[in-house]
C-alpha cells in the first residue's frame, strides 16, 4: 500500500468514539450484497479487514449490536452509542479475531480503496467497476487473491 504513515484514525460522526488502525489492513472489500446495501442505505459497503488487536480505541466505547447476516450466523456491529454510526463488524466465521472496519469512518478514507469487489451479481446496475479491478459474482478464496504478507498475518491470527 505504500503509505508513509502506517496508522489510520477514524471515528463516528459525533466524535464520542475514536479509534486507530495500527497497520494497513489485510484486504479491503467493496461488498455489493443486498444485505450490505440495506445496512448502509447505500449501494455497497467498503470494509477494511484487519486483526482485532490492531484496532485500538482512543476514546469512548462502542456498543455491540447483534445483527442478522446472509449466512444466518449473524454479525456483531460496533456502533457509537450516541450517534449510532457503525464503525466495524465482526462476523461469526472469524469471531472477534478480525474486524471489518467501515472505511467511510476513517478520517482519510481515500487512503484505502478496494482491493476487490464482491457479490457483484447483486450490485446496482449503474455502479461501474473500473477495468482491471478484481471483481467476483459472490465470494472468493483469499488464498487466490490476498497478498502473501496478508495471508501470513491471517495465518498467525488463526494459529495456522
N, C-alpha and C positions, 0 to 999 in steps of 0.2 A: 503494500500500500504506500510506502514511502513517505508518510507524514513525518515532519520534523518533530512534532510533539506526539508521543505515543498515547497520551491520555485524551479522553473525550468526556467533557462535562455536559450535564443536562439536568432537566427537572420539569416539574409541572408548570402549568400556566400561572398559578397564584404565587409560586415561589416557596411554598411550605415544604416541599420535598426536593432535595437536590442530590445528585449522585455523580460519581466519576467512574467511567470505564478505564481501568488502569493499563489496558493494552488495546491494540486493534482487535476487532472481533475475529472469530474463526471464519465466518462467512456471512454474507448479507443476502437475505431472501426478499424478493418482491413477490408477495403472495396474492394471487388473483382469485382465490377460492371465494365462494359466496359467503362463507362464514366470516372471513376477514372483511369482506365488503360490508356485511351487516354490522359487525362490531365496530368498524371505524366510521361507518357512514360515508365511505369513500370508495373508490374503485379498486383499491388494493391496500395491503399493509406492508410497510417496509421494516423488516426486523433484522437486527444485528445479533447473531448468535455468539454468545460469549460465556465462558466459565463463570458461574455464580460468584466465586470468590474474587473475581476481577471486577465486580461491580460493588463499589464502596459507597455507602450512604454518607453524605456530607452534612445533611440537615433533614430533620423530620423523619417520619416513619410511615411508609406506605401501608395501606390496608389491603390485605389479600382477599380477593373475591373469587370464589369457586364459580366457574362459568362452563356451560356445556361446550363441547367441541365436536367436530365432524367425526372424529374417531370413536366417540362415545365414551372416551376415558376422561374427558374434561381437561380444563386448563385452569391455572391459578393466575389471575391477573392482578398485578400490584398497581394500585391506584392511589392517588393523593386522596386522603380522607376529607379534604376541604373542597377542592375543585373537581375531583373525581377523574382527572386525566389518567389514562392508562400509561404506565411507564415501562413495564415489561411483563412478559408472561413466562410461566413455567408449565411445560406440557408433561403429561403423565409418563410418556416414554423415557424422558430424561430426568424426571423428578426435579429436585432442586439443584441438580448439578450444572444445568445450562439455563441461561436466561435468554429470552428473545426480547432484546431491548428495542423499543419503538424509536426508530431513527429520528422521527419527527420531534421527539422530546429533547434531542441534543441541541446545544447552543449553536453548533455548526453542523447541521445535518448534511450539508453538501459534501462533507468530507467522507461520507460513507455511501456511495452509490451502490446499487445492487450488483451482486456477483452473478445472480441467476434470477430468472422469472419463473415462478412455479404456479401450477394449477391454471395454466393459460387456456385450458379448454373452457373455462368459465369466465375468462376476462371479458371486460366490456369491449364490444367490437370497435369502438373508437379509440381505444388505447393502442398506440403503435409502439411495438418493441423495436429498439434500434437494431439495424442489421449487424450481425456478428455477435450479438448479445446471447449468451446461453439462455434457453427457454425450453421448458418441458410442459407437456399437457397436464401432468399431475405432479408426482414427486420424482425423486431421483436417488441414485446411490451416491452417498458422499464420497465413497472410495473412488468414484469415477470423476468427480467434479472439484473436490476441495484440493487446495494446495497441500503438498506434503507436510509443511510446518503445522497447518491446522489439523491434519489427520493425527499427527504426533501429539499435539495438545489434547485432542479429544480422547485419544487412547489413554493418556495419563489420567484424565478425569474418570474414566470408566474402568481403570485398572487393567487395561489390556496391553 
